[in-house]
């Protein structure tokens, strides 16, 4: 089929590593990426772009410098560009992210978690 | 809270009309829109942009001129720009769409279904 549906659960079943986003779709110059997360990520911001998180399964928090947003499956949030944030998940959480192709996962923070090349899955 | 989660079910509970998209979020110059659909939409294409459909609840089909893609909750599809398509849902289906702000729901087709101004909800 030339235009095939993408099944989130099927894609999540293909990998187990955490904090390791995979691209599942491209719309114009934006990527749709999935990731399994658990624990605390690094504080960072994306100076050039907003970023969308959609929770597919589980629960997560996004810490901001002045508040914390709690998200569960069936919820999304837009992190505005330039706003420092830190994703956190007590238990493993499956998320979908939408952001421009080439956006670094650690934004302006860099460090060990940085993925220079995000693979398709 | 300055950065609040958006709950899909909560947003869907706020309206009942079909084929009447509502904006729930903006990321850069893209809108995230939800809609309840049932029946057949019109054949149309978007000459300037790809379009993403994510099924939140229920099942739908997207007819292309040479194939049909069947989608259910937990699945997404990218309709490439310029490609004619027709959304179809036998039973009411709840969907999330991602496309550039200002994209017309009927694309190049126009007609009675066209919404010039999509409201926020």
Interface residues (C-beta under 8 A of the other chain):
Chain A: X1 X2 X3 X4 X5 X6 X7 X8 X9 X25 X26 X27 X28 X30 X32 X49 X50 X51 X52 X56 X62 X64 X66 X67 X69 X70 X71 X74 X75 X76 X77 X78 X79 X80 X81 X83 X98 X99 X100
Chain B: X1 X2 X3 X4 X5 X6 X7 X8 X9 X25 X26 X27 X28 X30 X32 X49 X50 X51 X52 X56 X62 X64 X66 X67 X69 X70 X71 X74 X75 X76 X77 X78 X79 X80 X81 X83 X98 X99 X100
